[in-house]
């Protein structure tokens, strides 16, 4: 097993990885840009090293600098977390070339599965269902003609894309050429790869993904599925495990297809195979994420398996320490992504400074975050601040406890989607498991917040302040007459 691991990431995922490293007695090294000096992950690791760059994101994408820090601090492995360099094949190659271990899949697997066209072809070759699709050949008329044979609507997608970039729904043949051109331009801008393709767009689909582990020798297991259908602009905001109202036979088929794909690719380490599930029960391969997923805690909560520990053991050469028969699920878990954004204004990012943070505590709650009071929230990084993960004996219990936990969670100083998420979980269609990827748009009017009256707003501010220990200490410690007159000064 490794003796020291550098975590090539920040925020909540860096804290998450550091926790498992600490439990296993493995030393940890963290990195941070000066903009992140007050982030909690800086204090969560054994030692933290400042990295530099023209922007905070550029610093975290500087593979050469990160590998140099790992070598200088005596690390023998690098855990990439998710985002940044986690699915960068060149980074994985550079890590291995430097003599360090990369805690993730092999570079070839990252390349194969990171290319949506190639991964789709690979899945089809190995018997995994894929949606009918067409690839552009440079002849736009031929492209439109072939697409018309599939039928509309279609989804135009970037081959190297992710996060909803380079994606567009096309409902008529007259729109295809222009939308394909726009998607290609966006893909070139974000991914330096303008290749796009079009596949049949499934109306009101569910987004089901399967957590897999592979030993790199054709051995693979699954840890069951997660439901990720609650999305806004193709980005997940609520995930749960297991999926709601999923027929057991269909669950077995989907999980089996995921294992089949991972085994065929000789996949190593943790990965997630994603599928679209149509209302008629048909399912299609969507993509494979070659890293630890943001939503991995819901799988951990229902299986009791620490996925980071499994990543470490596989990367250290121990192979799969679990068999498929070892994996069982109990209960239900729901994860809500807490983001600095304004749901009432198109989910635009919010900025500010965290003034107060109050977190509900229970054995059934995980609040994964990298936050500290006083920390600035800027647009330098992704707007996701934290993850609230709640476990229940069944889905109804988990949903009810999640709403309660969201209502007990306070984060002052920056606008968030906390109240919005509570409305989503409490919605009758969510409670019934009537989920699909257009849920947020379909129920937009019902999920919108009503404007609180002035009395309610003031009561909320007072309650938040009176629940803040730091605020109470400052009040109690103020000498007279200043304690009586408050913050006013002559």
N, C-alpha and C positions, 0 to 999 in steps of 0.2 A: 504494500500500500504506500501511497505517496506520503512524504513527510511535510511538504509545504506546497500549497496551491495558490497561485495568483488568480484572482477573480477579475476578469477583463470586462467589468460592467459596473453599474452604479445602482443607487436607490434600493428599492425593496428586493429585487432579485439578488443583489450583492449581499444584503443582510440574510436572505433566505439560504444562500449557499454557505455563507459563513457559519450559520447555525449548525448545519450538518457537519461541516468540517470540525467545528469545536466539539461536537458530541463524539466524533470519532477520534479526537485527539490529534488532528492534523492542523498544523499551523496555517494561517491564512494571511494573504497579502492583498490589500485593496489599492485601487487607483482613484484619483479624483482630480478634476479640474478646479482651478481656484474658485469658479462660480459655484462649486458644490462643496466648498470647505465645511459648511455647517450641516451637511447631510448626515443622517444617522449611520450610513454604511461606513463612514470614515472611522467611527468609534466602534463599529461592530467587528472589525477585522483586527488581527494581531498587530499588523503594521500597515500604514497607509503611505503611499507615495504620490506626490503631486505630478501630474502629467500636463504638458503644455501643448498649445495649438492655437491657430488663428481663431477658432471657435471651440466651445466645449465639445460639440459633436465631433469636430475634426480631430480633437485630441483623442477621443475614444475610438476613432477609426484609424489611428496611427499604429499600424501593426508592428512596425519596426521598433518604435519607442516602447510599446507594451512588452514585446519579447525581451528587449534590453532590460527593462525593469525586473522582469521575472528572473532573468539570469543573475542580475546584480543582487537581488534579494535572496538568492538561493532556492527559489521555487523549482520543483521538478515537474510541475504540470500547470496547465492553464484551463480554467473553466470559463467559457464565454458567456454564460447566462443566455439571454435571448435578445434579439435586436443587435445593433452595432455589427460586430464581426462574427456573430454566432453561426451564420450560414455562408461564410466567405471561404470558399475552397482554397484560395491562395493563402489566406491566413492560417488555415489548418495545416497546409503544406509547410509554411514557414515555421510554424511551431514545431512540427516534427523534425524538420531539417536542422533546427537549433538544438536538438537533443532533448527537448521537452515533450511531455505527453499532452495531447489535445483531448480534453474530456468531451467527446462528441464523436460523430461518425467520421469515417474516412473521407478524404477529399473527393474521391471519385463518386461516392454516394451523394455528397453535397452538390456536386455538379449535376449529376443525373436528375436528382429530385428537385433541384432548384430551377431547372428548365421545364416549364409546364408542358411544352410540346414534347420534349424527349421523355419526360416522366409519364405523360399520357400514353405515348406509344409503347413504353415499357410495360405499363399496367395492362394495356390491351393485349400485348403479346403473351402475357402470363395469366390471362384469363380473368382479370379483374374488370368489371363492367365500366365502360366509359361512355359519356354522352356523345352522340353523333356530332362530328365537327368537320371543319374545312380550314385548310391552311392557305394563306395568300401566296400566289406564285409570281407576283409582279404584274399580272394581267388582272386588273380590277374587274373587268367585265366577266372574266371566267370565274373569279372569286365570288361575285354576286350571283352568278348562275348556279354555281355549286351550292352556295348557301341557301338559295331558294329551294333546292331539292330537299334540304333538311327541313325547311319550314321555319316560320317566324312565330314567336320572338326568338332572337338569338342573343347570346352574350359575347361581346368582343372582349378578349382578354390579352394582356401582355404576357409573353412567354416567360419573361424574367421578373414578372411583377409580384406585387404583394400589397396588403393594406388598402385594397381598393383602387390603387393607382393603375391607370391604363385599362380600366374596365368600363364598359358601357352597354346598356341594354338597347337592342335594335328591334323595333316592332314592325318595320316595313322595309321592303327592298330599296326604296328610294333613299333611306337614311344610311344604308350600310356603308357605302363608299366613304362618305364624309366622316362617319363615326369611327370607322377603321383607321382613317388618316389621323384623326384627333387622338385616338388611343395610342397609335404608333408614335406620334410626336411626344405624348406624355411619357410613354415608356422609355423613349430615347433620353428624355430629360432626367427622369428619376433613376433609370437603371442602365443607361448607356447601351441599350439594346432595344431597337425599335420593332422587333418581331412581334406580331400579334396573330391571333387566330380567332375563329368564331365557333361556338358550340351551341347546341340547343339550350335555350333558357327554360328552365323548369319553373313554372308559376307556383308561388306559395310553397317553396321547398323548405325542408328542414335541413339544418347543417349538423351532421353527426360526424364525430371524429373518434378515432380509436388510438389509445396509447399503446405503443409497442416497445419492446426491448429486443435487441438482436445481439448475437455473439460474434458476428462477422464471419461465421463459418456455415451459414445456412440455417442456424438455429434461431428461432424467434418465438416470443410469446406476446400475448396481449393482456392488458389490465382493464379490459372492458371499455365502454364508450362514454363519451361526454356529449351533451347537447349544447350547441353553441348558436342557436337560431336567433336569439335576441341580439340584433345588430343595428347599428346606425351607420349609414354610408359604408357598408361592407366591413365595418369594424365591430367586433364582439364587445358587448358591455355586460352581459349576464351569461354565465355558463353553469351547467349543473351535471351531476352524475348520480345515478345512471340517467339515460334519456327518458323523458316522460312518455308513457303510453306506447312504448315500443314493443311490438310483438316479439316474443322470445325467439321464434324461428328466424325472424329478420335480424335480430341482434346477433344470433350465431353466424348468419351469413355475412354480415358486415364485418364482424370481428375476425371471422375466418379469412375474408378477402384481404384484410389489413395484414394479417400474419403471412399470408401467401405472398403478398408483395414484398414485405420486409425480408422474408427468407430468400426469395428469388434474387433480390439485390445484394445478398450477403451483408445485410445491414448490420452496423455495429452501433451499440449504445442506444440511447433513448430517441424516439421519434414519434411523430403523430401522423397517421394517415387520415385524410379528411374526405368525406363523402357528402354528396347531395342526395337527400331522400325525397322522392317525389310523392305527391298525395296518393298515387296508385300503388305505392310500395316499392317501386323500382328505385334502385340506388346506383349512383355513378361516382367513380373516382374523381376527386377534385384536385388534390395535390398532397404532397407529403412535406411536412415541416421537419427539417433535420436538426432538431434542437429540443430543448426543454420548452414546453409551452407556458404561456402566462397562466393558463388555467389548470396547471398540473395539481394544485392543492386539492381540488375536489376529488380527483382520483386517489390521492393519498388518504383522504379522510374516509373514503368508503372501502378501501382495501387494506389500510394500515401499512402500506409499503412506502418507504422514503425513496422517492425517485432519484434524488440527488445522490444518495448513498449507492443506489444501483448503478448510476452513471460512473461514480468513482471506482466501484469494484470492477466493472467491465473495462474501463479505461486502464486499470492497473493490471489487466490480464487475467482476472479471475473468471471470466466468462459469465454465463447466466447462473446466478446463485438460487434462482427460483424456477420451478417448473410450472406449466400451465395449471396443473392440479393444485398448486400451492395458492393460487389466486382466487379469492372469493370476495364478494361484496356484502356489506352490511349497511343498511340505512340509506340516507340520501344527503347530498351536500350541494350547496349553491354558492357561487362566487359572484360578487358584484365588483366591477372595476370602478374605483373612485377616481374621477377625473376632474381636473381643473378646467371646466367648460360650462357654457351656458346653454342648457337644453332648450330654453325659450328663445334662443337666438341662433338657431341652426347649429348648435353644439360648438360654437366658436370657442377657442381657448381663452381661459381667464388667467390673469396674473395677479400677484399680490404678495403679501408676507404672512406666514402662518402665525397668528396671534394666540390661538388656543387650540388644543387638541384633546378631546375627551373620547376615550375608546371603551366600548362595552367589554366586559371581561367575563368569560365562562369557559369551561372545558370544551364546549362545543363550538367555540368561536376562534378563528385565526384572523388577526388583522396584520397583514403583511405590508410593511411600509418602510420607507427610508426617510421619515420626516422628523424634524425637530422644530420646536417653537422658536420663532424668529427667522426661520429659513425663508429665503426668497423663492417664490415660484415664478419662473419666467418662461418665455417661449423658446429657451435654448434647447429644451428636451421635450419628449413626448408628454402630453398633458396628463397621462395616468399617474396618479399620486400614490395609490395604495390599492389593496384588494381586501375586501371583507368576505371571509369564507365562513359559512355557517352549516353545521351538521344537525340532522334530525333523524329520528327513528324511521320516518317515511317522508315522502315528498311534502305532504301537507304540513307536517311538523316543521320541516326545514324551511318552508316558505314563510310560515307564521313567525318563526324565530328570526328569519332574515329581516322581515319588515320591522320587528321590534328592535333588532340590533341597529338597523339603519336609522331608526328614529332616536335611538340613544347615542348615536355617533355624532359628535360635534367637531367641526373644523371651521374655525373663524379666521378671516383675513383674506380669503380668496374664494371666489364663487366655485361651487362644485355641483355635481349631478346627484348628490346623496338623496335629496327629496324625490327627485325624478325616479331614481331606481326603486325607492319604496313604492311609488305609484305603479311602476311596472310589475313588481312582484305581487302587489295586492290586486292587480287587475283580474277580473273574473276569468278572462280567457287564459291568462297565465296560470291561474289556479287550476283550471280545467285541463291544462296541458295542450291547449290549442295553439301550438307554436309554429311559426314559420319565419323566414328571414325578412319578410315585409311587415312584421308585427308592429314595429315602432311607427312606421309610416301609416299603416292602416288605422292605428288607434291614436294618432297624433292629437286629435282634439280632446279625447278623454284623458290623455296623459299630461296635457298642458296644466301648468300651475295657475291657480287663482291668485290674484294679488291680495296679500294679507292687509288687514286694516292697520291703522297706526297703532292702536292699542296692542294688537297681537305682536306687531313688530317690536315694540318697546319691551313687552313682556318676554319675548324670546331673547333679546339682547341682555336683559337683566338676569334671566335664568342662566344664560351661558356664563356671564361674568361671575355670578354667585357660585357656580359649580367649578370655577377655576381656582385651585389652591394658591397659585402664585398671586392672583388678584386679592384673595382674602388675606394673605400674609402681608401684602403691601398696605392694605387698609388697617389691619390690626397693629402694624408697626409704626404707623404715623403718629407722631406726638401731637398733643393739643397745642394750639387750637387748630392745627392743620388737618387733623383727622375729621374735625367737624365741618370745616369749610371745603374739604375735598381738594381737587387739583387747582383751585383758583389761587393765584398769587398777585400781590400788589405790584 
